[in-house]
Structure formats: C-alpha cells, structure tokens
C-alpha cells in the first residue's frame, strides 16, 4: 500500500483513546512532479479524513470510543517547504475534528 492507492488506508491501530493511521509515501517531490505529488497526498488524506468522519473505523473497533485521531505520514524522500506548509494548513483545518497529522522522513539509504 502506498500514496498511489488513494482509496486505501495503509495501516490502522490504536493506543488508549487515539486511533492511529499510517500513510506511506515513497515518491519524491522533484521538479514539476511536486504539484502532482501534493494532489496525490491531498487525495490520500481525504480518504483518511473520510474514514474518521464516516466512523468507518467502528467496523474494526466496534467497542472502542476514540477521542483523538492521528495520521502519521512516513515519507521516504525529503519533503519540500510547500509540502510542509500544506500539512500545517491541513492540521489547522482539522483541529476541530480532533485529527492531527505528524510526518517523518525515513532515511533508508543512510549508513548506520
């Protein structure tokens, strides 16, 4: 599963009263692809937001009452300033829904 599968939730789990959803993004933001990539990210995030708003998670966790919802985005490539700004703006709009987005850049090619 990945960012290119816009209608799929990549991973779901929970901790206490927080539903945690993970999104995996393996694409880069180079050059003119940046805009297309941000559109894909927006489409994928809309699927996650719809999953929460429609309470579809209750099919998997019927007895759980969640107060908070966390979307973790794992990027393989460095993100751009525009992507960071996009995520900040989405977080501001989602505050009333108790949905928050965190993001991380996975360093797969780094020597340890």
ABEGO torsion letter per residue (X at the ends): XBAABAABBABBBBBEABBBBBBBBABBABEAAAAAAAAAAAAAAAAAAAAAAAGAAAAABAABBBABBBBBBBBABBBBAAAAAAAAAAAAAAAAAGBBBBBBBBBAABBX
